[in-house]
Amino acid sequence: RDYYDEWFESAGEFLDDFRSNLEKGRLKKAAFELHQATERFYHCLFLVRTLYSPKTHNLNQLRQLAEAVEPRLKDVWPRETKFERRCYELLREAYVKARYSRHYRISEEQLEWLSGRVELLQRIVRELCEERIAVLAEAA
């Protein structure tokens, strides 16, 4: 429960910061904040489910491990179109490039699409964590 309370709230705060930066037209900063929210939702799930979270910022690694733990998460990141794959790649790159690269570019349209996917991740992680906490509480 403590892991859930801490990490889910923290991820939500980064999501709020994303929205604020998007409103102000700070697209690179918004992309970084969205990356942080995504990363924290994954860490939240790992900590609640396994009491361990990999020490990485690599979204590909977190995504792969999370989808192995919970197949429902595969629906979060569609891979059918070039737009979907490019948006995910921009989110993945945002941890470093949105902060340090003059050449990093992301559009409002791409950020809007990504935020919808991260909100889906948020809903699924909430459901999964609450289910796990309920099972543990029942067993106690």
C-alpha positions in Angstrom: 0.0 0.0 0.0 2.8 2.4 0.9 4.5 1.8 -2.5 1.2 2.4 -4.3 0.5 5.6 -2.4 3.9 7.1 -3.0 4.6 6.1 -6.6 1.1 6.4 -8.0 0.8 9.9 -6.5 4.2 10.9 -7.8 3.4 9.7 -11.3 0.2 11.7 -11.1 2.1 14.8 -10.2 4.4 14.4 -13.2 1.2 14.0 -15.3 -0.1 17.3 -13.9 3.3 19.0 -14.7 3.0 17.6 -18.2 -0.4 19.2 -18.7 0.8 22.6 -17.3 3.8 22.6 -19.6 1.8 21.6 -22.6 -0.7 24.5 -21.9 2.2 26.9 -21.8 3.7 25.5 -25.1 6.8 24.1 -23.4 6.7 21.0 -25.5 10.1 19.6 -24.7 9.6 20.0 -21.0 6.1 18.5 -21.3 7.6 15.4 -23.1 10.1 15.0 -20.3 7.4 15.2 -17.6 5.3 12.6 -19.6 8.3 10.3 -19.7 8.7 10.6 -15.9 5.0 9.9 -15.3 5.2 6.8 -17.6 8.3 5.6 -15.8 6.8 6.0 -12.4 3.6 4.2 -13.3 5.7 1.2 -14.3 7.8 1.4 -11.1 4.6 1.6 -9.1 3.3 -1.6 -10.7 6.5 -3.5 -10.1 6.8 -2.4 -6.5 3.2 -3.3 -5.7 3.3 -6.6 -7.5 6.8 -7.8 -6.7 8.3 -5.5 -4.0 11.1 -4.8 -6.5 11.6 -2.4 -9.4 14.5 -2.4 -11.8 16.8 0.6 -11.5 16.4 1.9 -15.0 14.9 4.9 -16.8 14.8 2.9 -20.1 11.1 2.7 -21.1 11.7 -0.1 -23.5 13.0 -2.3 -20.7 10.3 -1.2 -18.2 7.6 -1.8 -20.8 8.9 -5.2 -21.8 9.2 -6.4 -18.2 5.8 -4.9 -17.3 4.1 -6.5 -20.2 5.6 -9.9 -19.2 4.2 -9.4 -15.7 0.8 -8.2 -16.9 -0.3 -8.9 -20.5 -3.1 -6.3 -20.3 -0.4 -3.6 -20.6 0.3 -4.6 -24.2 -2.8 -2.6 -25.2 -1.2 0.7 -24.0 1.3 1.1 -26.8 -0.2 0.2 -30.2 2.5 -0.5 -32.8 0.4 -0.6 -36.0 1.2 2.7 -37.6 4.3 4.8 -38.2 2.7 7.6 -36.2 2.2 5.3 -33.1 5.7 4.0 -33.3 7.2 7.4 -33.8 5.3 8.9 -30.9 6.5 6.2 -28.5 10.0 6.6 -29.7 9.8 10.4 -29.0 8.6 9.6 -25.5 11.3 7.0 -24.9 14.0 9.6 -26.1 12.5 12.4 -23.9 14.4 11.4 -20.8 17.7 12.6 -22.2 17.0 14.4 -25.5 14.1 16.6 -24.4 16.5 18.1 -21.8 19.8 18.2 -23.6 19.4 18.1 -27.4 18.7 21.2 -29.4 17.4 18.9 -32.2 14.7 17.1 -30.2 11.3 18.0 -31.6 7.8 16.9 -30.6 4.4 18.3 -31.7 1.3 19.0 -29.7 -0.5 16.4 -31.7 2.1 13.8 -30.7 2.0 14.8 -27.1 -1.8 14.7 -27.0 -1.8 11.2 -28.4 0.9 10.1 -26.0 -0.9 11.6 -23.0 -4.0 9.5 -23.9 -1.8 6.4 -23.8 -0.2 7.4 -20.5 -3.7 8.0 -19.1 -4.7 4.5 -20.2 -1.5 3.2 -18.5 -2.5 5.1 -15.4 -6.0 3.4 -15.3 -4.6 -0.1 -15.9 -1.9 0.3 -13.2 -4.5 1.7 -10.8 -6.7 -1.4 -11.4 -3.8 -3.8 -11.1 -2.4 -2.3 -8.0 -5.8 -2.1 -6.2 -6.5 -5.7 -7.1 -3.1 -6.8 -5.7 -3.6 -4.8 -2.5 -7.0 -6.3 -2.0 -5.6 -9.8 -2.4 -2.9 -9.1 0.1 -5.3 -7.5 2.6 -7.6 -10.5 2.3 -4.7 -12.9 3.0 -3.5 -10.9 6.0 
